[in-house]
Amino acid sequence: MLRSGSPFTLKFPQSLAVYDDYAAAQKSVDFLSDAEFPVEHLMIVGTDLKRIERVTGRLTWSKVGVGGILSGLWLGVFIGLVFALFTEEGVWQVLLTTAFLGATFGLVWALIGYGATRGQRDFSSVTQVVATKYEVLVEHTHAARARELLAGLPGALPNPFV
């Protein structure tokens, strides 16, 4: 059955179950799939989003400089390869020149950017947005059958008496 519109919508969705981690929500959907339930009527929705930032290290002028050189070098090599497609002679000269110019540009740009922060952010980090709850939704016309099947998976549905 083909549906029009966004693939991220259900007609009159109802909550089937709420889980603390994605693996448990995925396990319940997989269980329903194994029971030949029409899983195209299900959706896993992550809720209660939070942003996690993991500090990976201290930034120094030398670390910023090396990072700038490396990122500029990659850009220079890429541009050099594009130019090399249109050059019959001196391919290595083109690659070396663009790599050098890219590394120089990357170094200068990284140091200017770091200097502009004036020590306000002297650390490196990675961030990720994660959900704290995962809710499995089902279209209302299939909710009763989904609940009935999911009752056969131990721990799949939350205990309403807790």
MDTraj code that builds the backbone (N, CA, C; nanometers):
import mdtraj as md
import numpy as np

residues = "MET LEU ARG SER GLY SER PRO PHE THR LEU LYS PHE PRO GLN SER LEU ALA VAL TYR ASP ASP TYR ALA ALA ALA GLN LYS SER VAL ASP PHE LEU SER ASP ALA GLU PHE PRO VAL GLU HIS LEU MET ILE VAL GLY THR ASP LEU LYS ARG ILE GLU ARG VAL THR GLY ARG LEU THR TRP SER LYS VAL GLY VAL GLY GLY ILE LEU SER GLY LEU TRP LEU GLY VAL PHE ILE GLY LEU VAL PHE ALA LEU PHE THR GLU GLU GLY VAL TRP GLN VAL LEU LEU THR THR ALA PHE LEU GLY ALA THR PHE GLY LEU VAL TRP ALA LEU ILE GLY TYR GLY ALA THR ARG GLY GLN ARG ASP PHE SER SER VAL THR GLN VAL VAL ALA THR LYS TYR GLU VAL LEU VAL GLU HIS THR HIS ALA ALA ARG ALA ARG GLU LEU LEU ALA GLY LEU PRO GLY ALA LEU PRO ASN PRO PHE VAL".split()
xyz = np.array([
    [0.0846, -0.1182, 0.0000],
    [0.0000, 0.0000, 0.0000],
    [0.0885, 0.1236, 0.0000],
    [0.0752, 0.2065, -0.0998],
    [0.1534, 0.3290, -0.1093],
    [0.0823, 0.4420, -0.0379],
    [0.1622, 0.5232, 0.0327],
    [0.1060, 0.6374, 0.1032],
    [0.1661, 0.7635, 0.0464],
    [0.0865, 0.8657, 0.0370],
    [0.1382, 0.9938, -0.0107],
    [0.1827, 1.0766, 0.1088],
    [0.2620, 1.1776, 0.0819],
    [0.3073, 1.2652, 0.1894],
    [0.4401, 1.2213, 0.2461],
    [0.4688, 1.2746, 0.3620],
    [0.5964, 1.2490, 0.4276],
    [0.6033, 1.1066, 0.4816],
    [0.7206, 1.0438, 0.4731],
    [0.7349, 0.9105, 0.5322],
    [0.7439, 0.9159, 0.6851],
    [0.7476, 1.0371, 0.7403],
    [0.7601, 1.0530, 0.8849],
    [0.6268, 1.0864, 0.9513],
    [0.5184, 1.0441, 0.8905],
    [0.3869, 1.0677, 0.9501],
    [0.3075, 0.9377, 0.9543],
    [0.2209, 0.9300, 1.0528],
    [0.1261, 0.8197, 1.0637],
    [-0.0130, 0.8808, 1.0765],
    [-0.1135, 0.8051, 1.0350],
    [-0.2510, 0.8514, 1.0503],
    [-0.2970, 0.8189, 1.1922],
    [-0.3257, 0.9182, 1.2691],
    [-0.3741, 0.9039, 1.4066],
    [-0.2878, 0.8075, 1.4887],
    [-0.1617, 0.8417, 1.5099],
    [-0.0725, 0.7496, 1.5825],
    [-0.1083, 0.7375, 1.7295],
    [-0.0850, 0.6178, 1.7832],
    [-0.1025, 0.5916, 1.9251],
    [0.0289, 0.5381, 1.9797],
    [0.0538, 0.5654, 2.1056],
    [0.1757, 0.5172, 2.1690],
    [0.1623, 0.3684, 2.1973],
    [0.2605, 0.2929, 2.1514],
    [0.2629, 0.1495, 2.1761],
    [0.3466, 0.1196, 2.3001],
    [0.4632, 0.1839, 2.3105],
    [0.5510, 0.1627, 2.4259],
    [0.6585, 0.2713, 2.4272],
    [0.7146, 0.2954, 2.5455],
    [0.8220, 0.3927, 2.5620],
    [0.9411, 0.3198, 2.6253],
    [1.0605, 0.3424, 2.5681],
    [1.1807, 0.2729, 2.6138],
    [1.2887, 0.3741, 2.6515],
    [1.3806, 0.3293, 2.7349],
    [1.4908, 0.4154, 2.7771],
    [1.6054, 0.4185, 2.6776],
    [1.6133, 0.3193, 2.5894],
    [1.7208, 0.3201, 2.4901],
    [1.6678, 0.2729, 2.3552],
    [1.7403, 0.3115, 2.2519],
    [1.6978, 0.2809, 2.1159],
    [1.6985, 0.1310, 2.0886],
    [1.7941, 0.0592, 2.1460],
    [1.8050, -0.0843, 2.1209],
    [1.6782, -0.1577, 2.1628],
    [1.6188, -0.1186, 2.2745],
    [1.4962, -0.1840, 2.3208],
    [1.3797, -0.1534, 2.2275],
    [1.3710, -0.0288, 2.1803],
    [1.2645, 0.0068, 2.0857],
    [1.2825, -0.0698, 1.9554],
    [1.4049, -0.0785, 1.9087],
    [1.4337, -0.1518, 1.7857],
    [1.4024, -0.3002, 1.8025],
    [1.4314, -0.3548, 1.9188],
    [1.4040, -0.4966, 1.9457],
    [1.2542, -0.5252, 1.9374],
    [1.1722, -0.4341, 1.9911],
    [1.0280, -0.4572, 1.9866],
    [0.9746, -0.4487, 1.8432],
    [1.0269, -0.3550, 1.7638],
    [0.9835, -0.3449, 1.6239],
    [1.0297, -0.4680, 1.5462],
    [1.1503, -0.5154, 1.5733],
    [1.2001, -0.6351, 1.5074],
    [1.1152, -0.7568, 1.5451],
    [1.0756, -0.7649, 1.6716],
    [0.9895, -0.8740, 1.7172],
    [0.8569, -0.8718, 1.6413],
    [0.7995, -0.7526, 1.6249],
    [0.6736, -0.7408, 1.5499],
    [0.6942, -0.7785, 1.4035],
    [0.8083, -0.7407, 1.3472],
    [0.8382, -0.7766, 1.2089],
    [0.8485, -0.9280, 1.1931],
    [0.9140, -0.9937, 1.2894],
    [0.9256, -1.1396, 1.2858],
    [0.7895, -1.2065, 1.2971],
    [0.6942, -1.1404, 1.3637],
    [0.5582, -1.1936, 1.3778],
    [0.4707, -1.1547, 1.2589],
    [0.5346, -1.1016, 1.1536],
    [0.4675, -1.0619, 1.0291],
    [0.3650, -0.9508, 1.0482],
    [0.3893, -0.8659, 1.1477],
    [0.3075, -0.7460, 1.1653],
    [0.3471, -0.6459, 1.0569],
    [0.2524, -0.5706, 1.0010],
    [0.2873, -0.4714, 0.8982],
    [0.3620, -0.3516, 0.9607],
    [0.4937, -0.3635, 0.9694],
    [0.5747, -0.2651, 1.0415],
    [0.5788, -0.1286, 0.9738],
    [0.5299, -0.1173, 0.8524],
    [0.5235, 0.0143, 0.7883],
    [0.4232, 0.1068, 0.8584],
    [0.3479, 0.0514, 0.9535],
    [0.2537, 0.1312, 1.0317],
    [0.3109, 0.1689, 1.1683],
    [0.4410, 0.1532, 1.1847],
    [0.5096, 0.1860, 1.3098],
    [0.6086, 0.2997, 1.2881],
    [0.6458, 0.3637, 1.3978],
    [0.7456, 0.4685, 1.3941],
    [0.8156, 0.4735, 1.5293],
    [0.9480, 0.4883, 1.5284],
    [1.0240, 0.5074, 1.6522],
    [1.0597, 0.6550, 1.6598],
    [1.0209, 0.7175, 1.7709],
    [1.0436, 0.8608, 1.7877],
    [1.1280, 0.8836, 1.9122],
    [1.2413, 0.9498, 1.8934],
    [1.3248, 0.9880, 2.0065],
    [1.2727, 1.1161, 2.0670],
    [1.2534, 1.1181, 2.1989],
    [1.2000, 1.2361, 2.2661],
    [1.2938, 1.2800, 2.3777],
    [1.2638, 1.3932, 2.4357],
    [1.3438, 1.4504, 2.5448],
    [1.4908, 1.4591, 2.5036],
    [1.5155, 1.5382, 2.4009],
    [1.6504, 1.5488, 2.3474],
    [1.7426, 1.6233, 2.4429],
    [1.8687, 1.5802, 2.4435],
    [1.9700, 1.6506, 2.5199],
    [2.0977, 1.6551, 2.4375],
    [2.1761, 1.7576, 2.4603],
    [2.3024, 1.7761, 2.3894],
    [2.4162, 1.7371, 2.4826],
    [2.5012, 1.6480, 2.4346],
    [2.6146, 1.6027, 2.5128],
    [2.7410, 1.6557, 2.4465],
    [2.8279, 1.7161, 2.5261],
    [2.9555, 1.7651, 2.4746],
    [3.0672, 1.6960, 2.5511],
    [3.1510, 1.6237, 2.4795],
    [3.2636, 1.5533, 2.5397],
    [3.3899, 1.6331, 2.5105],
    [3.4543, 1.6817, 2.6161],
    [3.5780, 1.7578, 2.6011],
    [3.6890, 1.6590, 2.5683],
    [3.7608, 1.6854, 2.4577],
    [3.8625, 1.5913, 2.4111],
    [4.0050, 1.6376, 2.4367],
    [4.0226, 1.7641, 2.4707],
    [4.1595, 1.8091, 2.4971],
    [4.1714, 1.9595, 2.5083],
    [4.2901, 2.0021, 2.5450],
    [4.3218, 2.1440, 2.5594],
    [4.3770, 2.1954, 2.4279],
    [4.3347, 2.3136, 2.3880],
    [4.3859, 2.3758, 2.2662],
    [4.5052, 2.4647, 2.2992],
    [4.6066, 2.4565, 2.2152],
    [4.7222, 2.5451, 2.2243],
    [4.7464, 2.6018, 2.0850],
    [4.8309, 2.7035, 2.0774],
    [4.8624, 2.7629, 1.9482],
    [4.9200, 2.6576, 1.8529],
    [5.0048, 2.5693, 1.9043],
    [5.0670, 2.4689, 1.8169],
    [4.9653, 2.3659, 1.7676],
    [4.8740, 2.3227, 1.8552],
    [4.7719, 2.2268, 1.8121],
    [4.6797, 2.2883, 1.7073],
    [4.6419, 2.4131, 1.7281],
    [4.5566, 2.4821, 1.6318],
    [4.6301, 2.4972, 1.4991],
    [4.7578, 2.5312, 1.5053],
    [4.8376, 2.5474, 1.3841],
    [4.8504, 2.4184, 1.3055],
    [4.8809, 2.3089, 1.3750],
    [4.8934, 2.1796, 1.3077],
    [4.7603, 2.1387, 1.2455],
    [4.6509, 2.1593, 1.3182],
    [4.5193, 2.1272, 1.2632],
    [4.4882, 2.2099, 1.1400],
    [4.5238, 2.3374, 1.1424],
    [4.5026, 2.4235, 1.0271],
    [4.5846, 2.3800, 0.9073],
    [4.7105, 2.3423, 0.9325],
    [4.7968, 2.2950, 0.8233],
    [4.7384, 2.1692, 0.7598],
    [4.6961, 2.0747, 0.8429],
    [4.6435, 1.9485, 0.7897],
    [4.5138, 1.9683, 0.7112],
    [4.4221, 2.0496, 0.7642],
    [4.2969, 2.0700, 0.6907],
    [4.3217, 2.1483, 0.5621],
    [4.4121, 2.2457, 0.5663],
    [4.4465, 2.3203, 0.4452],
    [4.5177, 2.2329, 0.3434],
    [4.6021, 2.1424, 0.3919],
    [4.6733, 2.0505, 0.3036],
    [4.5759, 1.9628, 0.2264],
    [4.4754, 1.9081, 0.2966],
    [4.3750, 1.8252, 0.2292],
    [4.2998, 1.9052, 0.1233],
    [4.2641, 2.0280, 0.1566],
    [4.1941, 2.1123, 0.0600],
    [4.2841, 2.1412, -0.0599],
    [4.4105, 2.1707, -0.0346],
    [4.5043, 2.1976, -0.1431],
    [4.5255, 2.0779, -0.2340],
    [4.5365, 1.9596, -0.1748],
    [4.5532, 1.8381, -0.2557],
    [4.4290, 1.8136, -0.3409],
    [4.3124, 1.8339, -0.2827],
    [4.1884, 1.8162, -0.3592],
    [4.1829, 1.9123, -0.4774],
    [4.2102, 2.0391, -0.4529],
    [4.2084, 2.1379, -0.5612],
    [4.3159, 2.1046, -0.6645],
    [4.4319, 2.0591, -0.6179],
    [4.5382, 2.0193, -0.7100],
    [4.4970, 1.9040, -0.7995],
    [4.4242, 1.8071, -0.7424],
    [4.3762, 1.6953, -0.8235],
    [4.2758, 1.7406, -0.9285],
    [4.1916, 1.8355, -0.8929],
    [4.0967, 1.8898, -0.9907],
    [4.1725, 1.9618, -1.1014],
    [4.2698, 2.0453, -1.0642],
    [4.3503, 2.1145, -1.1656],
    [4.4287, 2.0148, -1.2511],
    [4.4763, 1.9074, -1.1915],
    [4.5554, 1.8083, -1.2637],
    [4.4746, 1.7396, -1.3739],
    [4.3444, 1.7362, -1.3585],
    [4.2599, 1.6783, -1.4630],
    [4.2693, 1.7568, -1.5931],
    [4.2982, 1.8851, -1.5831],
    [4.3014, 1.9717, -1.7001],
    [4.4446, 2.0085, -1.7419],
    [4.5433, 1.9433, -1.6823],
    [4.6830, 1.9729, -1.7114],
    [4.7492, 1.8484, -1.7700],
    [4.8233, 1.8680, -1.8783],
    [4.8916, 1.7547, -1.9391],
    [5.0347, 1.7423, -1.8890],
    [5.0956, 1.8536, -1.8525],
    [5.2336, 1.8522, -1.8061],
    [5.2416, 1.9109, -1.6657],
    [5.3402, 1.8696, -1.5927],
    [5.3638, 1.9287, -1.4612],
    [5.2577, 1.8978, -1.3579],
    [5.2042, 1.7769, -1.3611],
    [5.0988, 1.7380, -1.2659],
    [5.1517, 1.7456, -1.1224],
    [5.2738, 1.6957, -1.1016],
    [5.3317, 1.6976, -0.9664],
    [5.3558, 1.8399, -0.9189],
    [5.3956, 1.9268, -1.0098],
    [5.4178, 2.0669, -0.9726],
    [5.2867, 2.1325, -0.9299],
    [5.1789, 2.1019, -1.0026],
    [5.0472, 2.1563, -0.9674],
    [5.0041, 2.1039, -0.8306],
    [5.0205, 1.9733, -0.8064],
    [4.9811, 1.9145, -0.6790],
    [5.0609, 1.9718, -0.5626],
    [5.1917, 1.9839, -0.5801],
    [5.2754, 2.0373, -0.4723],
    [5.2448, 2.1845, -0.4446],
    [5.2225, 2.2603, -0.5496],
    [5.1928, 2.4036, -0.5320],
    [5.0597, 2.4230, -0.4603],
    [4.9562, 2.3527, -0.5041],
    [4.8258, 2.3701, -0.4401],
    [4.8276, 2.3156, -0.2973],
    [4.9029, 2.2075, -0.2732],
    [4.9130, 2.1547, -0.1376],
    [4.9816, 2.2554, -0.0458],
    [5.0901, 2.3161, -0.0937],
    [5.1612, 2.4166, -0.0146],
    [5.0724, 2.5388, 0.0126],
    [5.0051, 2.5874, -0.0904],
    [4.9177, 2.7038, -0.0726],
    [4.8015, 2.6709, 0.0213],
    [4.7467, 2.5526, 0.0087],
    [4.6379, 2.5113, 0.0972],
    [4.6835, 2.5027, 0.2412],
    [4.8011, 2.4428, 0.2647],
    [4.8540, 2.4313, 0.4009],
    [4.8810, 2.5688, 0.4603],
    [4.9369, 2.6590, 0.3800],
    [4.9640, 2.7954, 0.4274],
    [4.8345, 2.8675, 0.4608],
    [4.7375, 2.8588, 0.3717],
    [4.6078, 2.9217, 0.3961],
    [4.5426, 2.8635, 0.5216],
    [4.5452, 2.7307, 0.5367],
    [4.4860, 2.6661, 0.6537],
    [4.5519, 2.7100, 0.7830],
    [4.6850, 2.7205, 0.7825],
    [4.7583, 2.7650, 0.9010],
    [4.7188, 2.9071, 0.9399],
    [4.7243, 2.9980, 0.8438],
    [4.6934, 3.1390, 0.8725],
    [4.5489, 3.1530, 0.9197],
    [4.4568, 3.0902, 0.8506],
    [4.3148, 3.1031, 0.8848],
    [4.2849, 3.0450, 1.0234],
    [4.3443, 2.9303, 1.0560],
    [4.3215, 2.8680, 1.1867],
    [4.3769, 2.9553, 1.2989],
    [4.4955, 3.0117, 1.2792],
    [4.5551, 3.0958, 1.3829],
    [4.4780, 3.2260, 1.4009],
    [4.4298, 3.2834, 1.2931],
    [4.3470, 3.4048, 1.3044],
    [4.2179, 3.3727, 1.3796],
    [4.1544, 3.2625, 1.3450],
    [4.0302, 3.2228, 1.4132],
    [4.0510, 3.1965, 1.5609],
    [4.1599, 3.1278, 1.5939],
    [4.1900, 3.0980, 1.7344],
    [4.2231, 3.2253, 1.8116],
    [4.2988, 3.3136, 1.7481],
    [4.3325, 3.4404, 1.8130],
    [4.2098, 3.5273, 1.8367],
    [4.1115, 3.5176, 1.7486],
    [3.9897, 3.5990, 1.7619],
    [3.9061, 3.5567, 1.8823],
    [3.9214, 3.4335, 1.9290],
    [3.8431, 3.3888, 2.0445],
    [3.8976, 3.4451, 2.1752],
    [4.0218, 3.4916, 2.1745],
    [4.0857, 3.5523, 2.2918],
    [4.0778, 3.4632, 2.4158],
    [4.1001, 3.3362, 2.3968],
    [4.1045, 3.2439, 2.5102],
    [3.9690, 3.2070, 2.5675],
    [3.8613, 3.2394, 2.4986],
    [3.7269, 3.2083, 2.5498],
    [3.6941, 3.0590, 2.5391],
    [3.7631, 2.9903, 2.4507],
    [3.7355, 2.8469, 2.4322],
    [3.8671, 2.7769, 2.4021],
    [3.9421, 2.7464, 2.5061],
    [4.0725, 2.6832, 2.4914],
    [4.0654, 2.5318, 2.5046],
    [3.9641, 2.4725, 2.4494],
    [3.9525, 2.3265, 2.4520],
    [3.8823, 2.2791, 2.3257],
    [3.9075, 2.1535, 2.2919],
    [3.8394, 2.0918, 2.1790],
    [3.7356, 1.9948, 2.2339],
    [3.6317, 1.9709, 2.1553],
    [3.5257, 1.8819, 2.2006],
    [3.4479, 1.8273, 2.0821],
    [3.3699, 1.7251, 2.1094],
    [3.2749, 1.6716, 2.0122],
    [3.1370, 1.6750, 2.0778],
    [3.0356, 1.7011, 1.9982],
    [2.8999, 1.7092, 2.0526],
    [2.8091, 1.6103, 1.9801],
    [2.7044, 1.5739, 2.0509],
    [2.6053, 1.4830, 1.9961],
    [2.4709, 1.5141, 2.0607],
    [2.3650, 1.5086, 1.9817],
    [2.2295, 1.5239, 2.0338],
    [2.1696, 1.3837, 2.0441],
    [2.1231, 1.3472, 2.1634],
    [2.0660, 1.2145, 2.1856],
    [1.9298, 1.2280, 2.2516],
    [1.8491, 1.1255, 2.2331],
    [1.7179, 1.1207, 2.2969],
    [1.7313, 1.0441, 2.4288],
    [1.6516, 1.0831, 2.5268],
    [1.6531, 1.0111, 2.6543],
    [1.5420, 0.9061, 2.6603],
    [1.4430, 0.9187, 2.5733],
    [1.3338, 0.8207, 2.5646],
    [1.3059, 0.7923, 2.4177],
    [1.2638, 0.6698, 2.3907],
    [1.2273, 0.6294, 2.2552],
    [1.0872, 0.5706, 2.2602],
    [0.9967, 0.6328, 2.1857],
    [0.8573, 0.5904, 2.1863],
    [0.8251, 0.5227, 2.0531],
    [0.7620, 0.4074, 2.0622],
    [0.7168, 0.3376, 1.9421],
    [0.5708, 0.3757, 1.9223],
    [0.5430, 0.4353, 1.8067],
    [0.4063, 0.4751, 1.7726],
    [0.3507, 0.3801, 1.6674],
    [0.2201, 0.3619, 1.6691],
    [0.1527, 0.2738, 1.5750],
    [0.0259, 0.3437, 1.5271],
    [-0.0105, 0.3201, 1.4017],
    [-0.1361, 0.3756, 1.3515],
    [-0.2519, 0.3133, 1.4281],
    [-0.3521, 0.3943, 1.4559],
    [-0.4614, 0.3522, 1.5439],
    [-0.5320, 0.2251, 1.4967],
    [-0.5382, 0.2034, 1.3674],
    [-0.6087, 0.0851, 1.3166],
    [-0.5340, -0.0451, 1.3441],
    [-0.4046, -0.0352, 1.3778],
    [-0.3236, -0.1546, 1.4026],
    [-0.2776, -0.1637, 1.5484],
    [-0.3230, -0.0724, 1.6321],
    [-0.2735, -0.0646, 1.7697],
    [-0.3071, -0.1904, 1.8515],
    [-0.4294, -0.2373, 1.8417],
    [-0.4706, -0.3536, 1.9227],
    [-0.3885, -0.4776, 1.8857],
    [-0.3703, -0.5012, 1.7589],
    [-0.2932, -0.6192, 1.7144],
    [-0.1462, -0.6058, 1.7568],
    [-0.0894, -0.4857, 1.7462],
    [0.0497, -0.4642, 1.7855],
    [0.0671, -0.4901, 1.9353],
    [-0.0255, -0.4414, 2.0180],
    [-0.0167, -0.4642, 2.1626],
    [-0.0284, -0.6133, 2.1959],
    [-0.1173, -0.6802, 2.1253],
    [-0.1369, -0.8227, 2.1485],
    [-0.0094, -0.9018, 2.1149],
    [0.0522, -0.8714, 2.0026],
    [0.1747, -0.9406, 1.9641],
    [0.2901, -0.9053, 2.0567],
    [0.3015, -0.7788, 2.0901],
    [0.4134, -0.7329, 2.1708],
    [0.4066, -0.7868, 2.3136],
    [0.2885, -0.8254, 2.3569],
    [0.2744, -0.8854, 2.4904],
    [0.3510, -1.0172, 2.4995],
    [0.3802, -1.0790, 2.3861],
    [0.4567, -1.2026, 2.3851],
    [0.6067, -1.1841, 2.4006],
    [0.6537, -1.0606, 2.3963],
    [0.7966, -1.0314, 2.4146],
    [0.8183, -0.9888, 2.5580],
    [0.8884, -1.0674, 2.6381],
    [0.9078, -1.0345, 2.7796],
    [0.9742, -0.8967, 2.7946],
    [0.9116, -0.8135, 2.8773],
    [0.9649, -0.6805, 2.9050],
    [0.9431, -0.5801, 2.7950],
    [0.8640, -0.6134, 2.6939],
    [0.8452, -0.5236, 2.5802],
    [0.7538, -0.4067, 2.6134],
    [0.6491, -0.4326, 2.6906],
    [0.5569, -0.3250, 2.7258],
    [0.5804, -0.2841, 2.8702],
    [0.5698, -0.1553, 2.8980],
    [0.5878, -0.1122, 3.0371],
    [0.4757, -0.1658, 3.1247],
    [0.5091, -0.1931, 3.2500],
    [0.4114, -0.2437, 3.3465],
    [0.3233, -0.1270, 3.3931],
    [0.1928, -0.1300, 3.3669],
    [0.1075, -0.0183, 3.4053],
    [0.0842, -0.0075, 3.5563],
    [0.1229, -0.1088, 3.6348],
    [0.0986, -0.1092, 3.7764],
    [0.2200, -0.0663, 3.8581],
    [0.3271, -0.0242, 3.7902],
    [0.4490, 0.0193, 3.8627],
    [0.4349, 0.1625, 3.9045],
])
top = md.Topology()
chain = top.add_chain()
for i, resn in enumerate(residues, 1):
    res = top.add_residue(resn, chain, resSeq=i)
    for name in ("N", "CA", "C"):
        top.add_atom(name, md.element.get_by_symbol(name[0]), res)
traj = md.Trajectory(xyz[None], top)
